Amino acid sequence: MEFVSGYRDPMLEFSELLFRWYRVYLSECSGWISRRVRSKEREGAIKELLSKPVSWTLHVLPNKNISFHLKNPELQIDDAFYSDDVLHLGDLDKYINLVYLEGESPEDVSAREECERGLKCGFGAGGKPPPLTPHSQWMGKRRYLPLVGGWACGQHHPSFASPLYRIDYVLVVVEETGSVLGVDFLVGADLHERADASLWGVRVYHLLCQCMVRPMGAGAPRRPKSIAVGETTVHDFLGNLLPPLGIHLMEKPFRGWMLTPSFSLSSSVVRSCHVCKRRSFEAALSPCGHCRAVLYCSETCKSQDWNKRPADISHGYWCGKMVQYMELAPKLAELPFSFTKEVTSPTFDKERFLSTKHLTESYWMAETLILLPWVPYPHAAPPGGAQSPRCSSRGRPIPTLLLQGAPNPHAAPPGDAQSPRCSFRGQYYNWRRLDLDNPIAVLLTSTLTIYHVITRMVPRHFPDINILKKQSLKIHIIDGKREYESIELLWELAVLMPCVLFEVTFVGDSLPVEEDNRHFVLHRKGSKLVCTEFTSPYRNKGERGIQVKIHAQPYHTLQGAKPDLVIGFNAGFGLKDAWLSILPRLQFLKVPAYFSECSQYSCEVDGQIVAVATGGTASDPFLNPFRSPLRIWATDNCMPWYSNAFLFHLIYKTSNGKQRHPAPPARAVPDQEPAPDPAACRKKKKGGRKNNKKHK
C-alpha cells in the first residue's frame, strides 16, 4: 500500500520527522561543530533574516534511566532503526529493546559506570562517531551508534550481546506558538564536566542557528525576538553568543515547559515528498498538477512515481481515481459540530485542539502525543487476587461527557427508521442530550459504528439474517487493539440496545499475549463500569453486561461457534500479510463482515486484496455517519483521511464461482425495521418478570 496515513502511530511519524531534521542538521553543521568554530558567513545570513516578535525556548532534557540496545543490527536500513513496514510502536520490538537502568543491581551499575569511564569519547572527525570496540565475549565485530552523530559511547552490559546505548540529553527548541523548531541528541556527554563545556556551547549555538535557517515546523527562515533557556549552564554558554545576532537572551533561566499559561505544543503537519521522503524544510514541494493529491519535490520524483511497475501501483494508474477522492473532502467535512471547521481543515492541529479543550485526561490520553497513556489493557488479576488498575472491581468512572444527561425519552434513538437518515450523529446527540460542542464523538466512533452496522447496514445487505430480531449477538472484532484499550466505551452499545445480550470477541496478534483466552464481563456498578472475570457465580447473578473474550492469535486460528457479525476498524488489508489468511477464513464462514477505512483509496486497495485472497469482491464503500470528526494529517499527500470514514462489506464467492450478492443496491432497499426503543424494551422486560411471578 503506497500511502499509510492514518495507519502509522503518530509517535512514529513524529519521531521520523525529528530524526529527518536531525540528520540534515548534522550534515550541514558537523564540520563547524567538530572544529568548535562559528561560521561568520552563516552569522551574516542570519542577521539578514526577518525578525519575528516571538520568543523561543531551549529545553535541556536529561535522561539517566532509559537505555537501548539493538536486537538485530543487520535489520537496520540507511542508518535507521526500522523500515517502512513498521506501523506501530509494538513493531519496534524486533529491532530494539528499551532498558530501564533504575532496575539494575548494584553490580550492574558498578560495571556500567566503569565501562562509561573507559569508553568516554569525544567528537569524531566530520561529526561521525568513532568506532567502538566491544569486549570479545559479547560481540565479535565493531558496531557504530546509528542515527546519532557527535558524542558516542557504547555501554556494554552483561545481560546483552550487543552494546547498550543511552541518549544523555535531548535539546529541544520550541517557538512560543507551540511549533517544534529543532532537536539535538547528545550521547556520552556530561553537561557539568568541564572538558565538555566548549562542546556544549558550540553545539547549542549551532542548533539555534540551524533552527533559524531551517525551522522544522511551519514558516519561513526567521530570527526570534528573544530566547529563553531552561538550564543554568547552557544559559551561561549563550550569554555572549546571541546578542551579536540581534537576539535577546532572557536574563534568568526559566522553570517549567511554558512561557505563558496558554502554551500548547503544536502538531501541525510537516509535508514530505511521496517518493524520496524529503521534508518541506529540505526542498520545495508541489502537488501533482492533475489530481492535486500527491506531493513531489521534483520532476524526477514525479516521473519515477508515474512510471512505477507493476502499473497498478504507479501514479499514472491512480491519478484519475484520486481526482474523485479529493472531491469527497467537502462531503466528509459535513458534520454538525460547532468545532467542525477547525477539525476538518487540511492544516488541523490536533494537539492544540485537545489542549485548548482540556482533553488531556482519561480516555483522551490515547489521542495525544504529549502525555503518557494509562496502563493500556484490562489485565487479568495478578497472583494474590489484587485487581488490575486498568479495569478492576473498583471500576472506572463512566466518561463524564456521557453523564451530561440520560437518554432523552422523547427523542428517537439514532438509526430509527422514522428519523432523517442524514442526521444520525445529530440525532444521537439529541437522544443523548449532548451539546454539539461536545467532542465525545471522537472516542465513540468505533462503538457507534458497530451500532450503525447492526441497525442499518446488516438489515440492508443481509435481510435474511433478521439481525434486529436477535436477542443476543456474537461479534468478532479483528485486530481491535485500540478498541480494546478503551473497552469501557463499548458499554454504549448496552445503552443503545438494552434488549440485546452482546458477546464480543477481540481477535488478532496485535492484542497483548498475556490476555489470551481471557473471558470477562463489562457491567455497571453504580456510576462506574467494572470488569468481572466470567465465572459461574457471576452467571447466576443475572446482571446485564457485555461478555468480552480475548483471542490474541491470528483470526484464522480461532475455533468456536460462528459469529453473527465480523467487523474490523481501519483494516488496511494491504499492510499486513495476515489478511491473506483471514479473508479466506471469512469466505469459508460466509458471515456478514464489515470493515471501516480511513479513505476511499484504502477501500480500493482492500477490494484488490479481497479479489486475490478469496476470488470474491468488496462492496462499494459507504460514507460512515459515525466517522471520527478529526481529520488525520498526511505528510506525503493531500487526500482527506478520517478514522472509520468509509464502510464496506465482503461479497463472497459462491460454490459455482460467482459472487453472492447479499441484497440489491442500497438505494433500492427501503428503510429497515426501526431499532428497538430502549425505553419500550425495559418496560417489556419488567412486564415479563411480573407475568412470570404471577404464573408461579
Secondary structure, DSSP 8 states (H G I E B T S, - for coil): ----TTTS-HHHHHHHHHHHHHHHHHHHHHHHHHHT---HHHHHHHHTS-EEEEEEEEEEEE-SSEEEEES-GGG-BTTBSS-TT--SGGGGGGTEEEEEGGG--HHHHHHHHHHHHHH-----GGG----B---TTT-SS-B--SS--SS---B--TT-SS-BB---EEEEEEETTS-EEEEEEE-S--TT-GGGHHHHHHHHHHHHHHHHHS-SSSS-S-EEEEEEES-HHHHHHTTTTSGGGT-EE-SS---SS-SSTT---------B-TTT--BTTTS--EE-TTTS-BEESSHHHHHHHHT-SSGGGSHHHHHHHHHHHHHTHHHHT----TTHHHHTSTT--HHHHHHHTT--SGGGGGG-SSS-----S-----TTS---SSS-TT-EE--GGG-S----TTS--TT-TTS-GGGHHHHHHHHTT--TT-TTHHHHHHHHHHHHIIIIIHHHH-GGG-GGG-SEEEEEEET-HHHHHTGGGGGHHHHH-TT-EEEEEEESTTS-GGGTT-EEEEEEETTEEEEEE--HHHHTT---EEEEEEE-S-GGG--SS--SEEEESS--GGG-TTHHHHHHHHHHHT--EEEEESSHHHHHHHHHHHHHHHS-EE---EE-TT--SSB---SSB----BTT-EEEEEE-B-TTSSB---SS-GGGS--------HHHHHHHHHHHHHHHHHH-
